[in-house]
Structures are given as C-alpha cells and as structure tokens.
Amino acid sequence: YRRADEVPLSLLPATTPINTRLIGEPQEWLRNRSQTGPFVALSREENDLGLATHSDSQIVFTLPAGATSFSTIVGLDRIAGDGGCVRCLIAEWDASEKKPGKKLWDSGILVGSVSPKVTGAVDVCVLLQIVLTTENAHDERPPGADPLDIRDDVCWLSPLVVINRAQLYADPAFAVALPGLS
C-alpha cells in the first residue's frame, strides 16, 4: 500500500547514461521485478514496486512537478547471498553537464551480509531529475567481499516520490502518466 501523494519512481520516465560491467555483458536495469522473478527482493523483504540494478549504472529519473521528497530501501538482491560489494548513491542530475551533481544520499559499502539501508526522506523539492547510481566498490571492499562486480545485483525497494498534494490535482499530466492516481 502507498499513500495517495506517493508516486512510484519505477513508473516515471528514465534514461540510462551509464551501464557497464567489469566482467561480462551489461545487465539492463528492471522496473518492478528482479533478475530472477516478479518481485524486487532483498534478503527478507520483497515488493512489487522497485528497481533492480547492477554495477556500474546510472539511471536518471524525471521527477513530476510538485515532488517534495524521495525515499527507498537499498540492498543487495537476495540472489547475491552474502556476496556482492557496491556503493549506491542518490544525487541531483546536472543536465547541462550530463553527470551527477550534488550528492543527496550515500549507502556506504553494501555487501550481501549487511542489512539493507533506508534512505529516509531525501529532499527533492527544487529538482527536475535525480540519478540513482550503483557503483562497484572493488577498491573499498572489506576482507572476504567479492572482487570486481561479481554478484553486484542491487534492489531499490519501494522507491517513492512524495508529491505536494495541491500539485496532484493541478497538473493534468498526472492523470495521463499515472491513471487512477486521483
């Protein structure tokens, strides 16, 4: 369940400026499912709303007018087991430079044996776009962690953008992009 003023980020328009792998072919990121099934799944949690990514990737999402905050839960996909070693970032997108701007949130080093991280409410009031970055943390990996980008499958669970309630009814684009929102 979600509140009426929460819009799933996974349903918003996005572009992928970076999608590379150190080992093997790049994996496309997925909306509302994981690489192995119909749910986005962390160790104990799963949801039908979310994103599945792999290092190294950047996904730029266009935020709707009236967006006030963004929140999600980030961790290694359950298929990674205790493996993987990544850093996940949320930043504003600098469209003129075509690269991430100010960092809004940093997961620190995530491995499969670490609990998922909750972002809390990230302020996006004045932003038009945000970028979700999944980086391999090969150079910062703790002892015993997978090298390179092995098992770097990440899930962004329940990625929700909170919209100013007045904007929900003022912008007809919402009715087209997200039918049934009202």
C-alpha positions as CSV (number, residue, x, y, z in Angstrom):
1,Y,0.0,0.0,0.0
2,R,1.0,3.6,-0.5
3,R,-0.4,7.0,0.3
4,A,-2.3,9.0,-2.4
5,D,0.6,11.5,-2.5
6,E,3.3,8.9,-3.2
7,V,4.3,8.1,-6.8
8,P,6.4,5.0,-7.5
9,L,9.7,6.2,-9.0
10,S,9.7,3.0,-11.1
11,L,6.8,4.3,-13.1
12,L,8.4,7.6,-14.0
13,P,10.4,8.4,-17.2
14,A,14.1,7.4,-17.1
15,T,17.3,7.4,-19.1
16,T,20.4,5.3,-18.6
17,P,23.6,7.3,-19.3
18,I,25.9,4.6,-17.8
19,N,25.5,0.8,-17.8
20,T,28.8,-1.1,-17.8
21,R,30.3,-4.2,-16.4
22,L,33.8,-5.2,-15.4
23,I,33.0,-8.8,-16.1
24,G,30.6,-9.9,-18.8
25,E,27.9,-8.1,-20.7
26,P,26.0,-5.2,-19.1
27,Q,22.7,-6.1,-17.5
28,E,19.7,-3.8,-18.2
29,W,18.0,-2.4,-15.1
30,L,14.5,-3.6,-14.4
31,R,11.3,-1.9,-13.2
32,N,9.1,-3.7,-10.6
33,R,10.9,-7.0,-10.8
34,S,14.3,-8.6,-10.2
35,Q,16.6,-10.6,-12.4
36,T,15.1,-13.8,-11.0
37,G,11.4,-13.2,-10.6
38,P,8.3,-11.0,-10.5
39,F,9.3,-9.2,-7.2
40,V,12.1,-6.9,-6.2
41,A,13.6,-8.9,-3.4
42,L,16.1,-8.2,-0.6
43,S,17.1,-10.8,2.0
44,R,13.8,-10.8,3.9
45,E,11.8,-8.1,2.1
46,E,10.1,-8.2,-1.3
47,N,7.8,-5.8,-3.1
48,D,6.2,-5.4,-6.4
49,L,7.4,-1.8,-6.7
50,G,11.1,-1.3,-7.1
51,L,14.2,-1.3,-9.3
52,A,16.8,-3.9,-10.0
53,T,20.2,-2.6,-11.0
54,H,23.8,-3.9,-11.3
55,S,27.1,-2.1,-11.0
56,D,28.1,0.1,-12.7
57,S,25.0,2.0,-13.6
58,Q,23.4,5.4,-13.5
59,I,19.6,5.9,-14.0
60,V,18.2,9.4,-14.4
61,F,14.6,9.8,-13.4
62,T,12.5,12.8,-14.3
63,L,10.5,14.0,-11.3
64,P,7.0,15.2,-11.5
65,A,6.1,18.8,-10.7
66,G,5.5,19.2,-7.0
67,A,7.9,16.5,-5.9
68,T,9.0,17.1,-2.3
69,S,10.9,14.0,-1.2
70,F,12.1,10.6,-2.3
71,S,12.7,7.5,-0.2
72,T,13.6,3.9,-0.8
73,I,15.3,0.9,0.8
74,V,18.5,-0.3,-0.8
75,G,20.4,-3.6,-0.5
76,L,21.8,-6.5,-2.4
77,D,19.3,-8.7,-4.2
78,R,18.7,-12.0,-2.3
79,I,20.3,-13.9,-5.2
80,A,23.6,-12.3,-4.2
81,G,23.5,-14.2,-0.9
82,D,26.4,-12.9,1.3
83,G,28.2,-11.7,-1.8
84,G,28.5,-8.5,-3.9
85,C,30.1,-5.3,-2.9
86,V,28.6,-2.0,-4.0
87,R,28.1,1.7,-3.1
88,C,24.7,3.2,-4.0
89,L,24.2,6.9,-4.4
90,I,21.3,9.3,-5.0
91,A,22.2,12.7,-6.5
92,E,20.7,15.5,-8.3
93,W,21.2,15.3,-12.1
94,D,23.1,18.2,-13.8
95,A,21.5,18.1,-17.2
96,S,23.9,20.8,-18.6
97,E,26.9,18.7,-17.6
98,K,25.2,15.4,-18.2
99,K,26.5,14.0,-14.9
100,P,25.5,13.7,-11.3
101,G,25.6,16.9,-9.3
102,K,25.2,17.3,-5.6
103,K,25.1,14.0,-3.7
104,L,21.9,13.6,-1.7
105,W,22.5,10.2,-0.1
106,D,25.3,7.6,0.1
107,S,24.8,4.0,1.2
108,G,28.4,3.4,2.1
109,I,29.7,0.0,1.3
110,L,27.0,-2.7,0.9
111,V,27.6,-6.4,0.9
112,G,25.1,-9.2,0.9
113,S,25.7,-9.9,4.6
114,V,24.8,-6.3,5.6
115,S,21.2,-5.2,6.3
116,P,19.6,-3.0,3.6
117,K,19.8,0.7,4.1
118,V,16.8,3.0,4.5
119,T,17.3,6.4,2.9
120,G,14.7,8.3,4.9
121,A,13.1,11.3,3.2
122,V,15.6,12.8,0.7
123,D,14.7,16.4,-0.2
124,V,14.0,16.8,-3.9
125,C,11.8,20.0,-3.7
126,V,13.7,22.0,-6.4
127,L,14.9,19.2,-8.6
128,L,13.8,18.2,-12.0
129,Q,15.7,15.0,-12.1
130,I,17.6,12.6,-9.8
131,V,20.1,9.9,-10.6
132,L,20.4,6.6,-8.9
133,T,23.9,5.2,-9.1
134,T,25.1,1.7,-8.4
135,E,28.9,1.5,-8.3
136,N,31.2,-1.5,-7.8
137,A,33.1,-1.0,-4.6
138,H,36.1,-3.1,-5.7
139,D,38.7,-0.7,-4.3
140,E,36.9,-0.3,-1.0
141,R,35.7,-3.8,-0.4
142,P,36.1,-5.3,3.0
143,P,38.1,-8.5,3.6
144,G,36.3,-11.5,2.1
145,A,34.0,-9.4,-0.2
146,D,33.6,-10.3,-3.9
147,P,36.1,-8.6,-6.2
148,L,35.3,-6.6,-9.3
149,D,31.5,-6.6,-9.9
150,I,30.7,-10.2,-9.0
151,R,27.2,-10.6,-7.6
152,D,26.6,-6.8,-7.6
153,D,22.9,-7.1,-8.0
154,V,21.1,-4.3,-6.2
155,C,17.4,-3.8,-5.3
156,W,15.9,-0.4,-4.7
157,L,12.7,-1.4,-2.8
158,S,9.6,0.8,-2.7
159,P,11.2,3.8,-4.3
160,L,8.5,6.5,-3.7
161,V,8.4,10.2,-4.6
162,V,6.1,12.3,-2.4
163,I,4.2,15.0,-4.2
164,N,2.7,18.2,-2.8
165,R,-1.0,17.3,-2.5
166,A,-2.1,20.5,-4.2
167,Q,0.0,19.6,-7.3
168,L,-1.7,16.2,-7.6
169,Y,-4.9,17.8,-8.8
170,A,-3.4,20.9,-10.5
171,D,-1.2,19.1,-13.1
172,P,-3.2,17.1,-15.8
173,A,0.0,15.2,-16.7
174,F,-0.5,13.1,-13.6
175,A,-3.8,11.8,-14.9
176,V,-2.1,10.7,-18.2
177,A,1.2,9.3,-16.6
178,L,-0.4,7.6,-13.6
179,P,-4.1,6.8,-14.3
180,G,-6.1,6.2,-11.2
181,L,-3.8,8.4,-9.0
182,S,-6.7,10.7,-8.1
